[in-house]
Structure formats: C-alpha cells, structure tokens
Amino acid sequence: MKKRLILTLILLLSLTLAACNNNDNNTRDSSQQEGNSSGEYAEIGSGANRVKFPKDLKKGIVFATYDRGDTHEDIYVNNKEAIEAVQNGEEMPSGTVITLVGYEDGKLDQYLVMEKHTGWGSRYSPEERNGDWEFQHFTPDREVANDNIGRCFSCHANQERDDYMNSMDQMKEFDLEEVAKSKNSSTETQTAAMGWKVNATSAHHNGSKDTHIEESRLIDDEEKDGIVKDLLLTMYLQQYKN
C-alpha cells in the first residue's frame, strides 16, 4: 500500500514538472514572436533606401552650426514642431528629418540625413536599432553615396536618452522667436522693395512728380494690396500688348 502511494506521488510530481517546463518554453517562444514576428531581424542600415533627399531643405531651420578646422557644418530640421517637442520634453514626432550639410575648405562636401517614422526601427534587433530613425549619406550632387550606413547607427547609439541625436542641446536652446522675427523682417523687406517698384511704375506711367510723391507716402496693408494688384494688372496688360 505504501509503495503504491509513493509511486503515485512520484508520478504526479513528474507530470507537474513536465507541465512547468512546457509553460516556460511556450512563454519564451511567445516572447520571441512579440519582439519579431518573422523570427529574423534585418541587417542594420538595410532600410536606408527609405530616406530620400529632403526636397525642401532650404525651407528648414538651421538650429546648430559647427566649425572644426577647415570643416563647417549646418544642421537643419524640417519643421519647428520638432523643436517645440524637444523644448517641451517630448520626443520628436514621426516625419522629422535632420540634415547635416557639410563643407570642406569652403566647398560643399556631403549631406547626412536622418529621418524618423513610426515603426521604421522594428526591422532591426532591439540591441542595434536607433529608435525609429533611418540614415542616408548623399554626395554634393544629391546622389546616394557609397557608404556603410551601419556606421551611422553605431555613432548615434550612445545618444539614446537624446532620441539618438547628437545636437539635442543646441535644439533645446534654440530660439524659435528669432526665426519668426527673421521671417517677418524678410517679408517687410520684400514688401518695401515691391512698394518701391510700384511707386516707380506709377510715376513713369502718369508722368507726374506729384503722383510720385503721393504714392511714396506711408500706406497701410489694405492700400498695399490694392497697389500690388494694380501693378500685376499693368504688367499683364503690357505683356499682352507686346
């Protein structure tokens, strides 16, 4: 009787241990599938072809510059929302593009572009990816350079706390108000220049000194709009006659 009881206990213990082992294996398999559904990760940098040369580069904001000997670098970001996010303690949004424009001895040397989109980093292993950033290297002719993009990941890997960007401090300190003032100043300068052309054209057509003096006075925005429209109409009529 005792032997039968002991055998029964041993059998139950064996079944219990086997069930625990199966659960552990299932848990590990499930964990691996959650990290990568395909079971394999892509080679680091293999998604660089996703990054295209930024068409509106010059419309971006230069938030940092560096000078090292004969090397000069301008760092652009494609929108102010990225700067605002950083200054509010948030991650840069999907769609952010950072571009380094490098010059050597005063001549354009290269473009280094990093672009962020949600989910881009999932193709790489957690140990190698730089969040959701991809990188690309372009020549002065804006062609893809023959380069090992994996080096970009290695260079930025130690900046994880700064969203993998090497110029985070400069972006945090950047004054967006200066950009707004600069744009307003540029608009005013263009308007003033256009106003001078309007005045000159009006004086020429009317042949009157008094008219020139009258048109040269300070005018409000509504009057400016009217003058610009008149000028455009005059230019159109001149081209039509010719």
VMD Tcl script that draws the C-alpha trace (Angstrom):
set ca {
  {0.00 0.00 0.00}
  {2.77 2.42 0.95}
  {4.75 1.54 -2.20}
  {1.68 2.20 -4.38}
  {1.12 5.58 -2.66}
  {4.78 6.54 -3.16}
  {4.66 5.59 -6.83}
  {1.51 7.63 -7.28}
  {3.15 10.70 -5.69}
  {6.24 10.29 -7.86}
  {4.07 10.10 -10.99}
  {2.14 13.22 -10.03}
  {5.39 15.11 -9.35}
  {6.79 14.11 -12.75}
  {3.67 15.30 -14.54}
  {3.78 18.61 -12.67}
  {7.44 19.26 -13.60}
  {6.76 18.41 -17.23}
  {3.84 20.85 -17.35}
  {6.02 23.65 -15.87}
  {8.72 23.07 -18.46}
  {6.19 23.27 -21.27}
  {4.81 26.55 -19.92}
  {8.32 28.06 -19.74}
  {9.05 27.05 -23.32}
  {5.75 28.48 -24.54}
  {6.43 31.74 -22.71}
  {9.89 32.08 -24.32}
  {8.52 31.31 -27.77}
  {5.72 33.83 -27.32}
  {8.18 36.49 -26.15}
  {10.38 35.98 -29.18}
  {7.38 36.23 -31.50}
  {6.28 39.50 -29.93}
  {9.74 41.02 -30.49}
  {9.93 39.90 -34.11}
  {7.06 38.12 -35.84}
  {9.29 36.87 -38.67}
  {11.85 35.32 -36.35}
  {14.73 37.18 -38.07}
  {15.99 40.76 -37.98}
  {17.28 42.73 -40.96}
  {20.88 43.83 -41.33}
  {21.38 47.18 -39.65}
  {21.14 50.05 -42.15}
  {19.43 47.98 -44.83}
  {16.44 50.33 -44.76}
  {18.47 53.40 -45.75}
  {16.71 53.46 -49.12}
  {13.62 54.74 -47.30}
  {15.38 58.06 -46.75}
  {15.07 60.38 -49.74}
  {16.94 63.64 -50.21}
  {14.88 66.39 -48.49}
  {13.35 68.45 -51.31}
  {12.54 71.46 -49.11}
  {15.90 71.52 -47.32}
  {16.36 75.29 -47.56}
  {12.92 75.84 -46.04}
  {14.09 74.06 -42.90}
  {15.55 75.65 -39.77}
  {19.29 75.75 -39.12}
  {19.35 75.14 -35.38}
  {23.07 74.34 -34.99}
  {26.40 75.06 -36.70}
  {29.86 73.59 -36.12}
  {33.33 74.66 -37.22}
  {36.26 72.26 -36.93}
  {39.36 73.48 -38.71}
  {38.52 73.61 -42.43}
  {35.19 71.85 -41.85}
  {31.89 73.71 -41.45}
  {28.52 72.05 -40.75}
  {24.98 73.38 -40.78}
  {22.31 71.24 -39.10}
  {18.75 71.60 -40.42}
  {15.44 70.33 -39.05}
  {12.48 70.23 -41.42}
  {9.88 71.80 -39.12}
  {9.50 73.85 -35.96}
  {7.23 71.21 -34.40}
  {10.28 69.01 -33.76}
  {11.99 71.85 -31.88}
  {8.84 72.61 -29.91}
  {8.52 68.94 -28.93}
  {12.11 68.79 -27.69}
  {11.75 72.02 -25.72}
  {8.60 70.62 -24.11}
  {10.41 67.46 -23.03}
  {8.77 65.27 -25.68}
  {10.14 63.03 -28.42}
  {10.45 64.43 -31.91}
  {7.37 63.49 -33.97}
  {7.17 60.96 -36.78}
  {8.21 62.64 -40.02}
  {11.10 64.60 -38.50}
  {14.10 65.00 -40.81}
  {17.53 66.15 -39.57}
  {20.07 67.08 -42.25}
  {23.76 67.82 -41.78}
  {25.21 69.88 -44.64}
  {28.98 69.60 -44.56}
  {31.54 71.90 -46.18}
  {35.26 71.27 -46.60}
  {37.57 74.22 -47.35}
  {34.50 76.29 -48.20}
  {33.14 73.78 -50.70}
  {30.04 71.62 -50.32}
  {31.23 68.16 -49.29}
  {28.26 66.00 -48.20}
  {24.74 65.66 -46.86}
  {23.97 63.34 -43.93}
  {20.25 62.77 -43.41}
  {18.42 61.05 -40.56}
  {14.66 60.58 -40.84}
  {12.16 59.26 -38.31}
  {8.90 57.42 -38.95}
  {6.83 55.29 -36.60}
  {7.68 51.59 -36.99}
  {10.86 52.06 -39.04}
  {13.02 50.60 -36.30}
  {11.04 47.35 -35.93}
  {13.02 45.65 -38.72}
  {16.19 45.72 -36.59}
  {17.10 43.96 -33.36}
  {16.41 45.92 -30.15}
  {20.15 45.99 -29.41}
  {21.06 47.65 -32.72}
  {18.17 49.91 -33.70}
  {18.22 53.68 -33.12}
  {14.59 54.06 -32.17}
  {12.64 54.63 -35.40}
  {15.43 56.51 -37.20}
  {16.93 55.61 -40.58}
  {20.05 57.23 -42.06}
  {21.39 58.06 -45.51}
  {24.53 59.69 -46.94}
  {24.30 61.89 -50.06}
  {27.04 63.36 -52.26}
  {27.20 67.10 -53.15}
  {25.23 66.15 -56.29}
  {22.48 64.77 -54.01}
  {23.13 61.21 -55.12}
  {23.29 58.30 -52.66}
  {26.89 57.87 -51.54}
  {28.67 54.53 -51.48}
  {28.93 54.20 -47.73}
  {28.37 51.79 -44.85}
  {25.25 53.26 -43.23}
  {25.67 50.90 -40.29}
  {28.34 53.31 -39.01}
  {25.65 55.96 -38.53}
  {23.73 53.66 -36.19}
  {26.89 52.96 -34.19}
  {27.69 56.67 -33.93}
  {24.23 57.63 -32.66}
  {23.64 54.57 -30.48}
  {25.10 56.21 -27.35}
  {22.61 59.09 -27.63}
  {19.53 57.05 -26.76}
  {18.48 59.44 -24.00}
  {18.56 62.31 -26.53}
  {16.39 60.48 -29.10}
  {19.60 59.35 -30.84}
  {20.55 62.90 -31.88}
  {23.97 64.46 -31.32}
  {22.74 68.08 -31.36}
  {19.97 67.83 -28.79}
  {21.41 70.55 -26.51}
  {21.50 73.05 -29.38}
  {17.89 72.24 -30.28}
  {16.80 72.71 -26.66}
  {18.43 76.14 -26.53}
  {17.33 77.30 -29.98}
  {15.23 80.49 -30.01}
  {12.20 79.95 -32.25}
  {11.15 83.58 -31.74}
  {14.21 84.69 -33.68}
  {13.03 82.60 -36.65}
  {9.63 84.32 -36.55}
  {11.27 87.76 -36.35}
  {13.59 86.92 -39.21}
  {10.67 85.79 -41.42}
  {8.69 88.93 -40.59}
  {11.70 91.11 -41.37}
  {12.22 89.33 -44.68}
  {8.54 89.81 -45.60}
  {8.70 93.50 -44.75}
  {11.84 93.93 -46.85}
  {10.22 92.22 -49.83}
  {7.07 94.36 -49.43}
  {9.16 97.54 -49.22}
  {11.06 96.58 -52.36}
  {7.80 95.84 -54.19}
  {6.41 99.16 -52.99}
  {9.41 100.98 -54.49}
  {8.79 99.28 -57.84}
  {5.10 100.23 -57.66}
  {5.98 103.85 -56.98}
  {8.47 103.97 -59.83}
  {5.98 102.38 -62.23}
  {3.17 104.73 -61.21}
  {5.36 107.79 -61.66}
  {6.54 106.58 -65.06}
  {3.04 105.97 -66.39}
  {1.49 109.13 -65.01}
  {4.47 111.31 -65.81}
  {3.70 113.40 -62.75}
  {6.05 114.44 -59.98}
  {3.08 114.99 -57.67}
  {1.82 111.47 -58.30}
  {5.24 110.04 -57.41}
  {5.29 111.95 -54.13}
  {1.73 110.86 -53.33}
  {2.48 107.18 -54.00}
  {5.64 107.33 -51.87}
  {3.83 108.20 -48.65}
  {3.36 105.62 -45.88}
  {0.41 103.35 -46.65}
  {-1.47 100.65 -44.74}
  {-1.75 96.96 -45.63}
  {-5.06 97.35 -47.48}
  {-3.61 100.05 -49.74}
  {-0.52 97.92 -50.35}
  {-2.67 95.03 -51.51}
  {-4.52 97.32 -53.91}
  {-1.31 98.73 -55.35}
  {0.16 95.28 -55.84}
  {-2.97 94.17 -57.69}
  {-2.82 97.26 -59.91}
  {0.82 96.57 -60.67}
  {0.17 92.96 -61.61}
  {-2.68 94.04 -63.88}
  {-0.48 96.68 -65.52}
  {2.30 94.15 -66.11}
  {-0.18 91.70 -67.62}
  {-1.59 94.34 -69.98}
  {1.91 95.34 -71.06}
  {2.80 91.74 -71.85}
  {-0.47 91.30 -73.75}
  {0.19 94.40 -75.89}
  {3.72 93.21 -76.67}
}
mol new
graphics top color blue
foreach p $ca { graphics top sphere $p radius 0.5 }
foreach p [lrange $ca 0 end-1] q [lrange $ca 1 end] { graphics top cylinder $p $q radius 0.2 }
display resetview
